[in-house]
Amino acid sequence: MFFRLSTTELLTRALKSATSSSRLLATATASSQQRLYSNVLPKAKLIVKDGPSYSGFSFGAEHGVSGEAVFTTSLVGYPESMTDPSYTGQILVFTQPLIGNYGVPDSNMLDEYGIHRYLESPRIQCAGIVVSDYASEYSHWTAVESISEWCTRQGVPAITGVDTRAIVSYLRDQGSSLAKIAVAGHDNGSQTFTDPGKKHLVAEVATKMPYTVNPGQDIQIVVVDCGVKSNIIRCLVSRGATALVVPHNFPIQDIANSVDGIFISNGPGDPTHCSETIFNLQQTMAKSNVPIFGICLGHQLLALAVGAQTVKLKYGNRAHNIPTLDLTTGRCHITSQNHGYAVDADTLPAEFKEYFINLNDRSNEGMYHVDRPIFSTQFHPEAKGGPMDSAFLFDKFLENIREYKAEGAGQAGGAKPTLSVSLGAEAATATASAAGAA
Protein backbone atom coordinates (compact mmCIF):
# COMPACT_ATOMS: atom_id res chain seq x y z
CA MET A 1 0.00 0.00 0.00
CA PHE A 2 1.28 3.45 -0.89
CA PHE A 3 0.71 6.54 1.18
CA ARG A 4 0.88 9.97 -0.37
CA LEU A 5 2.92 12.42 1.73
CA SER A 6 1.94 16.05 1.99
CA THR A 7 4.22 18.76 0.62
CA THR A 8 5.03 19.81 4.19
CA GLU A 9 6.05 16.27 5.16
CA LEU A 10 8.18 15.93 2.03
CA LEU A 11 9.95 19.21 2.78
CA THR A 12 10.45 18.22 6.41
CA ARG A 13 12.03 14.89 5.42
CA ALA A 14 14.23 16.58 2.82
CA LEU A 15 15.39 19.15 5.37
CA LYS A 16 16.22 16.47 7.93
CA SER A 17 18.15 14.53 5.30
CA ALA A 18 20.07 17.61 4.19
CA THR A 19 20.84 18.57 7.80
CA SER A 20 22.07 15.07 8.57
CA SER A 21 24.22 15.05 5.43
CA SER A 22 25.71 18.44 6.22
CA ARG A 23 26.56 17.31 9.75
CA LEU A 24 28.24 14.19 8.43
CA LEU A 25 30.13 16.28 5.89
CA ALA A 26 31.19 18.76 8.55
CA THR A 27 32.38 15.94 10.82
CA ALA A 28 34.29 14.31 7.98
CA THR A 29 35.82 17.64 6.98
CA ALA A 30 36.85 18.32 10.56
CA SER A 31 38.48 14.90 10.81
CA SER A 32 40.44 15.43 7.59
CA GLN A 33 41.52 18.87 8.84
CA GLN A 34 42.74 17.35 12.09
CA ARG A 35 44.85 14.78 10.19
CA LEU A 36 46.29 17.45 7.90
CA TYR A 37 47.10 19.91 10.66
CA SER A 38 48.62 17.27 12.96
CA ASN A 39 51.36 16.65 10.41
CA VAL A 40 52.50 20.26 10.08
CA LEU A 41 51.28 22.37 13.01
CA PRO A 42 51.94 22.22 16.76
CA LYS A 43 49.02 21.35 18.98
CA ALA A 44 47.22 24.14 20.82
CA LYS A 45 44.18 24.63 23.03
CA LEU A 46 41.62 27.32 23.73
CA ILE A 47 40.90 27.03 27.44
CA VAL A 48 37.85 28.84 28.85
CA LYS A 49 38.00 29.82 32.51
CA ASP A 50 35.67 27.56 34.52
CA GLY A 51 34.55 26.09 31.20
CA PRO A 52 35.52 23.70 28.42
CA SER A 53 38.74 23.39 26.46
CA TYR A 54 38.92 23.13 22.68
CA SER A 55 41.84 21.30 21.10
CA GLY A 56 43.31 22.49 17.81
CA PHE A 57 46.57 23.57 16.22
CA SER A 58 48.66 26.72 16.28
CA PHE A 59 49.21 28.65 13.06
CA GLY A 60 50.40 31.94 14.58
CA ALA A 61 52.93 32.97 17.21
CA GLU A 62 53.86 29.97 19.33
CA HIS A 63 53.25 31.28 22.81
CA GLY A 64 50.29 31.51 25.15
CA VAL A 65 47.98 34.47 25.63
CA SER A 66 45.02 35.34 27.83
CA GLY A 67 42.04 37.62 27.23
CA GLU A 68 38.28 37.85 26.84
CA ALA A 69 36.88 35.40 24.29
CA VAL A 70 34.35 37.07 21.99
CA PHE A 71 32.94 36.14 18.59
CA THR A 72 32.19 37.95 15.36
CA THR A 73 29.78 36.73 12.69
CA SER A 74 31.35 38.90 9.97
CA LEU A 75 31.85 37.00 6.74
CA VAL A 76 34.70 39.19 5.42
CA GLY A 77 37.00 41.90 6.69
CA TYR A 78 39.28 39.90 8.97
CA PRO A 79 42.28 42.25 8.39
CA GLU A 80 40.15 45.25 9.39
CA SER A 81 38.67 43.46 12.40
CA MET A 82 42.01 42.22 13.66
CA THR A 83 43.55 45.72 13.44
CA ASP A 84 40.57 47.46 15.09
CA PRO A 85 41.81 48.85 18.44
CA SER A 86 38.39 48.08 19.95
CA TYR A 87 39.45 44.39 20.01
CA THR A 88 42.43 45.07 22.28
CA GLY A 89 42.72 42.41 24.99
CA GLN A 90 40.24 40.06 23.32
CA ILE A 91 40.57 36.61 21.76
CA LEU A 92 38.54 36.87 18.59
CA VAL A 93 36.55 33.81 17.46
CA PHE A 94 35.42 33.90 13.81
CA THR A 95 32.18 32.12 12.97
CA GLN A 96 33.03 32.26 9.26
CA PRO A 97 34.48 28.75 8.67
CA LEU A 98 37.35 29.75 6.36
CA ILE A 99 39.61 32.67 7.26
CA GLY A 100 42.67 33.87 5.36
CA ASN A 101 41.70 32.95 1.79
CA TYR A 102 42.46 36.44 0.46
CA GLY A 103 45.62 36.95 2.49
CA VAL A 104 46.76 40.14 4.21
CA PRO A 105 47.51 43.47 2.51
CA ASP A 106 50.60 45.62 3.01
CA SER A 107 50.40 47.14 6.50
CA ASN A 108 52.69 50.01 5.44
CA MET A 109 50.54 51.13 2.51
CA LEU A 110 49.15 54.67 3.05
CA ASP A 111 46.53 56.63 1.13
CA GLU A 112 46.66 60.23 -0.10
CA TYR A 113 45.99 61.49 3.44
CA GLY A 114 48.81 59.48 5.01
CA ILE A 115 46.29 57.08 6.59
CA HIS A 116 46.65 53.30 6.49
CA ARG A 117 44.93 52.31 3.28
CA TYR A 118 43.87 48.75 4.05
CA LEU A 119 44.09 48.33 7.82
CA GLU A 120 42.45 50.13 10.75
CA SER A 121 45.71 50.58 12.65
CA PRO A 122 49.38 49.71 12.05
CA ARG A 123 49.25 46.33 13.82
CA ILE A 124 47.07 43.47 14.99
CA GLN A 125 45.18 44.64 18.07
CA CYS A 126 43.35 41.51 19.27
CA ALA A 127 45.17 39.24 21.71
CA GLY A 128 44.65 36.14 19.57
CA ILE A 129 42.31 34.57 17.02
CA VAL A 130 40.39 31.31 16.76
CA VAL A 131 39.18 29.92 13.42
CA SER A 132 37.68 26.68 12.19
CA ASP A 133 39.92 26.48 9.14
CA TYR A 134 42.64 28.85 7.96
CA ALA A 135 43.82 29.20 4.39
CA SER A 136 47.55 28.58 4.03
CA GLU A 137 47.24 29.61 0.38
CA TYR A 138 45.71 32.96 -0.53
CA SER A 139 44.79 34.97 -3.60
CA HIS A 140 44.13 38.72 -3.84
CA TRP A 141 45.77 41.54 -5.71
CA THR A 142 46.47 43.48 -2.48
CA ALA A 143 47.86 40.52 -0.51
CA VAL A 144 51.53 40.36 0.45
CA GLU A 145 51.48 37.59 3.08
CA SER A 146 49.29 34.87 4.56
CA ILE A 147 47.34 35.30 7.76
CA SER A 148 49.66 32.75 9.38
CA GLU A 149 52.75 34.74 8.39
CA TRP A 150 51.12 37.95 9.60
CA CYS A 151 50.17 36.56 13.02
CA THR A 152 53.60 34.98 13.46
CA ARG A 153 55.42 38.16 12.47
CA GLN A 154 53.35 40.27 14.85
CA GLY A 155 53.52 37.83 17.76
CA VAL A 156 49.81 37.02 17.86
CA PRO A 157 48.74 33.45 18.76
CA ALA A 158 46.22 31.81 16.41
CA ILE A 159 44.47 28.46 16.69
CA THR A 160 42.69 26.44 13.99
CA GLY A 161 41.06 23.04 13.62
CA VAL A 162 38.55 23.67 16.41
CA ASP A 163 34.77 23.53 16.31
CA THR A 164 33.97 27.23 16.38
CA ARG A 165 30.25 26.38 16.33
CA ALA A 166 30.60 24.77 19.76
CA ILE A 167 32.64 27.72 21.07
CA VAL A 168 30.08 30.27 19.88
CA SER A 169 27.22 28.22 21.32
CA TYR A 170 28.99 28.25 24.67
CA LEU A 171 29.68 32.01 24.54
CA ARG A 172 26.07 32.75 23.59
CA ASP A 173 24.83 30.69 26.52
CA GLN A 174 27.39 31.76 29.11
CA GLY A 175 28.37 35.17 27.78
CA SER A 176 31.77 36.50 26.77
CA SER A 177 34.28 34.62 28.92
CA LEU A 178 37.88 34.86 30.03
CA ALA A 179 40.01 32.40 28.10
CA LYS A 180 43.56 31.63 27.05
CA ILE A 181 45.38 30.00 24.17
CA ALA A 182 48.05 27.47 25.14
CA VAL A 183 50.53 26.11 22.58
CA ALA A 184 52.15 22.70 23.17
CA GLY A 185 55.86 22.89 23.87
CA HIS A 186 55.71 26.65 24.47
CA ASP A 187 53.02 27.01 27.10
CA ASN A 188 51.89 24.40 29.62
CA GLY A 189 48.59 26.18 30.25
CA SER A 190 49.71 27.62 33.58
CA GLN A 191 49.27 31.20 32.39
CA THR A 192 46.76 33.09 34.53
CA PHE A 193 43.49 34.37 33.12
CA THR A 194 43.73 38.11 32.51
CA ASP A 195 40.59 40.24 32.57
CA PRO A 196 41.05 43.12 30.09
CA GLY A 197 37.87 44.71 31.45
CA LYS A 198 39.77 45.73 34.56
CA LYS A 199 42.38 47.63 32.55
CA HIS A 200 42.25 51.16 31.18
CA LEU A 201 42.78 49.88 27.64
CA VAL A 202 42.07 53.26 26.02
CA ALA A 203 45.18 54.68 27.66
CA GLU A 204 47.18 51.86 26.04
CA VAL A 205 45.97 52.27 22.46
CA ALA A 206 45.31 56.02 22.10
CA THR A 207 47.89 58.35 20.59
CA LYS A 208 50.23 59.98 23.10
CA MET A 209 50.76 63.18 21.10
CA PRO A 210 48.44 65.28 18.90
CA TYR A 211 48.85 65.04 15.14
CA THR A 212 47.15 66.60 12.15
CA VAL A 213 45.66 64.94 9.06
CA ASN A 214 44.79 66.94 5.93
CA PRO A 215 45.92 70.34 7.27
CA GLY A 216 44.83 73.70 5.90
CA GLN A 217 41.12 73.00 5.38
CA ASP A 218 38.36 75.45 6.27
CA ILE A 219 36.67 72.97 8.64
CA GLN A 220 38.74 71.95 11.65
CA ILE A 221 37.66 68.96 13.74
CA VAL A 222 39.25 67.70 16.91
CA VAL A 223 39.24 63.88 17.04
CA VAL A 224 39.50 62.53 20.58
CA ASP A 225 41.44 59.32 20.04
CA CYS A 226 40.21 56.52 22.29
CA GLY A 227 41.42 53.91 19.79
CA VAL A 228 40.28 55.51 16.55
CA LYS A 229 40.01 53.44 13.36
CA SER A 230 41.78 54.68 10.26
CA ASN A 231 38.61 54.86 8.20
CA ILE A 232 36.90 57.14 10.70
CA ILE A 233 39.59 59.75 10.15
CA ARG A 234 39.35 59.15 6.39
CA CYS A 235 35.58 59.71 6.47
CA LEU A 236 36.16 63.11 8.06
CA VAL A 237 39.05 64.40 5.97
CA SER A 238 37.65 63.10 2.68
CA ARG A 239 34.72 65.44 3.28
CA GLY A 240 37.01 68.45 3.30
CA ALA A 241 37.96 68.70 6.96
CA THR A 242 41.24 68.98 8.82
CA ALA A 243 41.44 66.42 11.64
CA LEU A 244 43.52 67.17 14.69
CA VAL A 245 43.80 63.87 16.54
CA VAL A 246 44.44 64.31 20.27
CA PRO A 247 44.97 61.91 23.20
CA HIS A 248 41.93 60.55 25.01
CA ASN A 249 42.53 62.76 28.04
CA PHE A 250 43.30 65.99 26.17
CA PRO A 251 41.49 69.04 27.72
CA ILE A 252 39.25 69.70 24.74
CA GLN A 253 37.24 72.23 26.76
CA ASP A 254 40.18 74.63 26.49
CA ILE A 255 39.96 74.75 22.68
CA ALA A 256 36.29 74.01 22.07
CA ASN A 257 35.47 77.53 20.89
CA SER A 258 38.49 77.60 18.58
CA VAL A 259 37.51 74.60 16.46
CA ASP A 260 34.48 73.72 14.36
CA GLY A 261 33.60 70.29 15.68
CA ILE A 262 34.57 67.57 18.15
CA PHE A 263 34.52 63.87 17.35
CA ILE A 264 34.77 61.14 20.03
CA SER A 265 36.14 57.88 18.63
CA ASN A 266 35.63 54.18 19.18
CA GLY A 267 37.90 52.26 21.52
CA PRO A 268 38.28 49.20 23.75
CA GLY A 269 37.15 48.27 27.21
CA ASP A 270 34.83 49.52 29.94
CA PRO A 271 33.80 53.15 29.26
CA THR A 272 33.72 53.98 32.98
CA HIS A 273 37.54 53.78 33.05
CA CYS A 274 37.69 56.93 30.87
CA SER A 275 36.92 59.36 33.69
CA GLU A 276 39.16 62.12 32.29
CA THR A 277 37.49 61.99 28.88
CA ILE A 278 34.03 62.05 30.49
CA PHE A 279 34.98 65.09 32.63
CA ASN A 280 36.41 66.92 29.61
CA LEU A 281 33.20 66.30 27.66
CA GLN A 282 31.10 67.63 30.53
CA GLN A 283 33.20 70.80 30.70
CA THR A 284 33.09 71.21 26.92
CA MET A 285 29.30 70.96 26.71
CA ALA A 286 28.98 73.44 29.59
CA LYS A 287 31.24 76.02 27.92
CA SER A 288 30.54 75.64 24.21
CA ASN A 289 27.83 74.85 21.65
CA VAL A 290 30.37 73.21 19.32
CA PRO A 291 28.94 70.27 17.30
CA ILE A 292 29.83 66.87 18.74
CA PHE A 293 29.64 63.41 17.17
CA GLY A 294 30.55 60.15 18.90
CA ILE A 295 30.84 56.58 17.60
CA CYS A 296 30.82 53.31 19.60
CA LEU A 297 32.85 54.00 22.78
CA GLY A 298 32.48 57.69 21.93
CA HIS A 299 28.70 57.24 22.13
CA GLN A 300 29.02 55.60 25.55
CA LEU A 301 31.36 58.30 26.87
CA LEU A 302 29.05 61.05 25.68
CA ALA A 303 26.13 59.31 27.40
CA LEU A 304 28.07 59.00 30.64
CA ALA A 305 29.02 62.68 30.39
CA VAL A 306 25.35 63.73 30.31
CA GLY A 307 24.43 61.52 33.26
CA ALA A 308 23.25 58.30 31.61
CA GLN A 309 24.53 54.83 32.48
CA THR A 310 26.10 51.99 30.52
CA VAL A 311 25.67 48.23 30.86
CA LYS A 312 27.79 45.26 29.81
CA LEU A 313 26.03 43.05 27.28
CA LYS A 314 26.00 39.28 27.70
CA TYR A 315 28.04 38.60 24.56
CA GLY A 316 28.02 41.93 22.72
CA ASN A 317 27.30 42.76 19.11
CA ARG A 318 30.11 42.07 16.64
CA ALA A 319 29.04 41.70 13.03
CA HIS A 320 28.56 43.49 9.71
CA ASN A 321 24.86 42.77 9.27
CA ILE A 322 23.03 44.09 12.33
CA PRO A 323 19.74 45.89 11.61
CA THR A 324 19.14 49.18 13.39
CA LEU A 325 16.03 51.33 13.27
CA ASP A 326 16.24 55.11 12.88
CA LEU A 327 13.53 56.32 15.26
CA THR A 328 13.37 59.72 13.55
CA THR A 329 12.57 58.36 10.08
CA GLY A 330 11.37 54.79 10.61
CA ARG A 331 14.05 53.50 8.24
CA CYS A 332 16.13 50.40 8.90
CA HIS A 333 19.89 50.43 8.27
CA ILE A 334 22.20 47.41 8.15
CA THR A 335 25.20 48.30 10.29
CA SER A 336 28.69 47.22 11.27
CA GLN A 337 29.18 46.78 15.02
CA ASN A 338 31.83 45.86 17.56
CA HIS A 339 30.99 46.49 21.18
CA GLY A 340 30.48 44.71 24.48
CA TYR A 341 28.85 47.62 26.35
CA ALA A 342 25.72 49.61 25.61
CA VAL A 343 23.96 52.75 26.83
CA ASP A 344 20.92 52.22 29.05
CA ALA A 345 18.34 54.30 27.15
CA ASP A 346 16.10 54.52 30.23
CA THR A 347 18.74 56.64 31.96
CA LEU A 348 19.09 59.29 29.23
CA PRO A 349 18.27 62.81 30.47
CA ALA A 350 15.20 64.59 29.08
CA GLU A 351 17.20 66.74 26.66
CA PHE A 352 18.48 63.63 24.87
CA LYS A 353 16.33 61.31 22.79
CA GLU A 354 17.01 57.79 21.54
CA TYR A 355 18.17 57.96 17.90
CA PHE A 356 18.57 54.32 16.82
CA ILE A 357 17.69 50.95 18.33
CA ASN A 358 19.04 47.47 17.61
CA LEU A 359 16.32 45.37 15.98
CA ASN A 360 17.89 42.11 17.20
CA ASP A 361 18.16 42.74 20.94
CA ARG A 362 16.41 46.15 21.21
CA SER A 363 19.50 47.72 22.79
CA ASN A 364 20.27 51.40 22.32
CA GLU A 365 22.18 52.34 19.15
CA GLY A 366 22.32 56.13 19.34
CA MET A 367 21.10 59.39 20.84
CA TYR A 368 20.70 63.04 19.91
CA HIS A 369 20.19 66.35 21.74
CA VAL A 370 16.81 67.96 21.14
CA ASP A 371 18.20 71.50 20.59
CA ARG A 372 21.97 71.30 20.15
CA PRO A 373 24.13 69.74 17.38
CA ILE A 374 25.14 66.74 19.47
CA PHE A 375 24.50 63.14 18.46
CA SER A 376 26.17 59.74 18.63
CA THR A 377 25.80 56.16 17.43
CA GLN A 378 26.74 52.81 18.92
CA PHE A 379 27.31 51.25 15.50
CA HIS A 380 30.05 52.13 13.00
CA PRO A 381 28.81 54.24 10.07
CA GLU A 382 32.33 54.25 8.60
CA ALA A 383 32.11 50.43 8.30
CA LYS A 384 35.49 48.99 7.13
CA GLY A 385 34.48 46.27 6.89
CA GLY A 386 30.77 46.27 6.50
CA PRO A 387 27.91 48.07 4.78
CA MET A 388 27.96 51.80 4.09
CA ASP A 389 24.23 52.29 4.74
CA SER A 390 24.79 54.85 7.49
CA ALA A 391 27.77 56.80 6.11
CA PHE A 392 25.36 59.74 5.69
CA LEU A 393 25.86 60.44 9.41
CA PHE A 394 29.28 61.93 8.61
CA ASP A 395 27.52 64.26 6.17
CA LYS A 396 25.07 65.16 8.93
CA PHE A 397 27.98 66.02 11.23
CA LEU A 398 29.56 68.23 8.57
CA GLU A 399 26.21 69.93 7.96
CA ASN A 400 25.94 70.67 11.67
CA ILE A 401 29.42 72.18 11.56
CA ARG A 402 28.62 74.38 8.56
CA GLU A 403 25.49 75.70 10.26
CA TYR A 404 27.50 76.33 13.42
CA LYS A 405 30.13 78.26 11.47
CA ALA A 406 27.47 80.27 9.66
CA GLU A 407 26.10 81.36 13.02
CA GLY A 408 29.52 82.66 14.09
CA ALA A 409 30.83 79.44 15.60
CA GLY A 410 29.83 80.59 19.09
CA GLN A 411 32.90 82.76 19.42
CA ALA A 412 32.98 86.11 21.21
CA GLY A 413 34.36 87.62 18.02
CA GLY A 414 37.52 87.92 15.98
CA ALA A 415 39.15 85.48 13.58
CA LYS A 416 39.35 81.82 14.45
CA PRO A 417 42.95 80.96 15.47
CA THR A 418 44.64 78.18 13.56
CA LEU A 419 44.45 74.78 15.14
CA SER A 420 48.15 74.61 15.92
CA VAL A 421 48.13 78.04 17.59
CA SER A 422 45.05 77.24 19.64
CA LEU A 423 46.78 74.18 21.07
CA GLY A 424 49.96 76.01 21.92
CA ALA A 425 53.26 74.19 22.27
CA GLU A 426 51.60 70.80 22.64
CA ALA A 427 50.31 70.80 19.09
CA ALA A 428 53.27 69.28 17.32
CA THR A 429 51.95 68.38 13.87
CA ALA A 430 52.88 64.92 12.70
CA THR A 431 51.85 62.68 9.87
CA ALA A 432 49.16 60.10 10.48
CA SER A 433 51.62 57.30 9.95
CA ALA A 434 53.98 58.66 12.58
CA ALA A 435 51.09 58.93 15.00
CA GLY A 436 50.09 55.37 14.29
CA ALA A 437 53.57 54.22 15.23
CA ALA A 438 53.19 56.07 18.54
N, C-alpha and C positions, 0 to 999 in steps of 0.2 A: 504494500500500500504506500502511496506517495502522499506526502503532505506538502502543501504549498506554503512557503514562508512569506511573511509580509516583508515589504521593503525595509521597514525599520529593523526587523530581525536579521535580514540579510546584511544590512549596513553594520549592525552591532557585531555580527560574527566576523565580518571582514575587518572591522576595526580591531577586534581582539586578536585576530590572526596577524595583522600588520604590527600591532604592538608587541606581540610575542616574538615575531621575527626580528623586529628592531632591537629588542632586548638581547636576543641570542647573538645578533650581529655585533652589538655593542660589547657584549661579554667576550666574544671571539676576538674582536679588534683589540680590546684591552689586554687579552692574554698574549696576542702577537706583539703588542707594544712592549709588554713586560719582558718577553724573550729578547726582543731587539735591544732594548735599553740595557738589560743586564749584561750584555756583552761589551758595551762601550762606555757606560756611565756609572759613576759611583752611586751606591745606594744612599737614599736620604729619606727623612720623615718630616711630615708636618704634625706637630704635637700640640693639641689644644689643651689649655689649662683646665684641669678637672673634667676633661672630655676625652674623646677618642684620638687615636693616632692614625695617620694615613701614610702608608709606605709608598715610596716612589723612587725617583732617581734625580740626581743633581745635574743641571746643565748650565749652571752659572758659577758664581764664586764659591769655592769649596770651603766655606766656614759657616758656623751657625749664626742665627739672628733671631731676635725676639721682637714682637710688636702686636698690634691689634689686627686680627684676621677679619677682612671685609671682602665683599664680592661686588663685581660689576657685571652687568648683563650686556655691556656694549659689544657689538659685533665686530667693530673695527676701531682703529685709533689707539692701539696699544702703545705706540711711541709717545703720543700726546698724554695719555693717562699716566704712564710711568714717570713722565717728567713734570707732572702737575704737582706743585709744592703742597697742595691740599692733601696728598697721600703720604706726606712725611710721617714716619713712624708706623706705617701700616703694611701688613702683608696682604698683597692684592691677589685675590682669587678670581680668575677669569672663567665665566660660564661658557664663553665661546670655546668649542672643543679644540680648534686648531689655532695656535698663536705663533706668529713669526713668519708666516708664508710670504709676506712682502718685505721682509728684512727691516733694517733700521737706516734712516737717512743720516747724512753728515751732520753731526752735532755742532760743527763750527760754521755751518752755512748761515749767513745773515741776509736779510732783505735790504731794500733801499733805505730803511729807517735805522739800520744797525740792530734790528731785532732778530732773534733766532727764527729762521724761516720755517723749519719743520717741527721743532720741539717747543715745549712750553717753558723750559728752563734749560740751563746748560748741561744738566746731569739727571740721572735717574733719582727720583725723590723717594719712592716707596722703599720700605725696608727689604722686601723680597717679593717674589711672585710665585704663584701656583697655577699650573695649567694642566689640562688633560693630556694634550699632545703638542709638542713644539716642532716647528719646521726647521730642520737642520739645513735644508736648501731653501733659497728664497729667490723671488723674482720681482723686481720693480725698478723703474728707471732712476729713482732717487736713492736706492739702497746702496750702502757701502760696506755693510757687515751684517752678520746674522744676529738674532736676538741673543743667542748663546754667547757669541763673541762680545757683544755689548755688555751683557750682565757680568761676564767674567772680567772684562777690562775695567768696569766701574765698581767692582767689588760687591755686587749685589747677588745674594743667593737666589736660586731659582730651582723649582722642583717640578718634575713632569711624571707622567705615568700613574697619576692618582685619579680616583673617581671624584671629579669636581662636583658631580651631581650630589653625591653623598655629603660632601663638605658644605655645599650651599644649603641643602636641606637642614643640616644641623644648625647652621648660622641663622637661618630663617626661624627655626624653632627656639633656639636658645639666645639669639641675638649675637651681635658682633662680640667676638671673644678674644682674649689674650692667647697668643700661640707663639710657637717658635719653629724654625726650620733647623734640623740637625742633619749634618752630612757625615756619613760613615768614614772613619779614619781621620776626621778633622774636628769632630765635635761628638762627644759622648752623650749629649742630651742633658748635661748638667747645668747648662746656661739657665739663669733665672728668667722668669717671665717679667718683661718690662712693660709697664702701662704708660703709653705715650700720652694718655689723657691727663696725666698728672704733671706733664711738662709744659712749659711755655714755648711751644713749638714755633710760634710766630717769630719770637725773638731769634730763633735759630735760622730761619729761612729768609727773613726780610733783609733788604739791602741795609748796609751799615752807613752808607753815605748817600746824599742826594745826587741824582744825575738827571740830565735832560735828554729828551728824545724829540727830534723834529723841532729844533729851536727856531725862533724868529717868526712864529705865526701870530695872528691877531688874537686867537683864543688861547688862553693859558690855563691849563688844568693841573692841579696838584693831585697826584696819585699816591695815596697812602698805601705803601707796600706792606701787606701782611702775608705775602707769598704770591704775588701777582703773576698771572700767566702771561706769556708773551703776546698772545693774540688779543688780550684785553687792551694792552697798550697800543697794539696795531689798530684796533677798532677805534681808538680815540684819535690817534695821529693821522690816520688815513682819511679822517673827516675834517682835516685842516686845523688841528689843534697842536699846540706844544704841550708835551707832558713832562712835568717835573716830578720825578718819582722820589719820594722821601721815605725815611724809615718809619716803622709802625708807630713809634712813640714821638714823632716829630710834633712840636707845638704848632699845629696848623692854625690855631686861633690867633696867633700873632701875625699871620699873613693873609687871613681870610678875606679881608677887604682889599687886598692887592692882587688877587687873582680872580679868574672868571668862573671857576668851578672846582669842586672837590670830589674826588672819586675814592671810594673805600673798596679795597680789593678783596678777593678770595684769600683763603689761607687755611692752615691745618689746626686741628685741636679744639679744645674747649674755649668758647669765646669769652668766658668769664675771666680767663687768665689775662686778657688784654685790658687791664684796668686803666693804663695810661692812655691808650687809644680812645677808650670810652669817655674818660674825663676830657680829653682834648675835643672830642666831638660835642660834648655838652657845652663847653666853653664857646666853641665856634658857633653853634646854633643860637647861643644867647647873645653873641656880639654881632652877628652878621646874617644877612639874608642870602648869602651866596648859594647857588644851586649845588645840591649834593646828590650823588648817585652811589649806591652800594650794591655789590654782588656777592652772594654766597655768605662767607664769613662777614663781609662788609655789611650785608643786610642784618645779620645777627647783632653786630656791634652797634649799628645805628639804632636798632630796636632797644638794646640795653641802655643806650645813651638817653633815650626818651622815657625810660622807666618800665619798659616791658620785660618779660622774662623769656629765657630759652630753655628748651628741654632736649635731652638726649634721646634720639630715636632708637628703637630696638635694633634694627640692622641698617638704618640709613637708606638713602636713595642714591644709587650710583648706576647711571645708565644714560643712553642717548635717545631714549624713546618714551619719556615720561610725559603724559598729558597734563597740562595745566590750564585752568580756566581763568580768563581775564574777566574779573567781576564788573569792570566798567563797560565792557562791550558785549559780553556773553560769548566771545570767541574762544576756541580751544587752540592752544599752541603745543606742539611737540617739542620738548625741551631736553637739553643736556644737563645732567645733575651729578654732583659729587659732594655729599654732605652727610654727617652723622648727627648733627644738631638741627633744631628748628626753632622758630619763634612761636611762642604761645600767643595766638591771635586774641585770645580772651583777655590778655593783659595789656593790649595796646591802649594808649591814652586816647581820649575822645578826639583829639585833633589829627589822629592818624587813622586811616581806613585800610582794610585788607584789600590788596590789589589783585593778587592771584591766589588760587588754591590748587593743591595737588588733587587730581581726579582719581588717583589710586588710593591714597590713604587719607585724603582730606586735610593734610597738613598745610600750614601757611606757606605761601610761595612769594609773598611780596607785600609791600605796604606803600602808602603815599600820604603826604600831608595835605590837608584839605585846602589850605591857602597858600602855602609856600612851595617853592620848586625843589622839593625833597622827595625822593622815592627810592625804592630798593627792591631787589629780587633775590630769591633764594636760589633759583636756577641760573644757568650760564648762557646769557644771550649771545655771547661771542662764540659759543660752541667750541670747536677744535678739540676733539672731534665731536660731531653731532650735527643736528639740523640747525639751520639759520633762521627758523621761523620768527624768532623774537629779536633779531638783530636791530629791528626798528627802535628798540629802547635806547640805543646809543644816539640815534637821530633825535629822539625825544629829549635826551639830556642836552644835546647841542642846541636844540631849539630853546630849551629853558635858559641856557647860557646867553643866547643871542637876545632874548627878551630882557634878561637881567642887565646886559650891557646897554641895551637901548634905553633902559630906565635910569642909566647913570651908574650902574654897578654898585649902588649902595654906598658910594664913597662920599666923603664930606666935600670933595671938590678937588680940582687939579688933575694933572695927567697921571695915569696909572704907571707906577714904577715898573721897571723890567723885573722879571722873575728873579734873576740873579741878584739884583740890587736889593729886592725886598727880603731876600733870605740872608743878606749880609755875607760874612766870611764863610759861613758853613756851606754856601751853595756852590761848591766846586762842581763845574759841569764836566760830566764824563760821558763817554759813549755807552749805549745800552749794553754792549758786549762786555765792557769793562765792569759795569755794575753787576752783570750776571755772574762774573767771576768772583765778585765780592761776596 
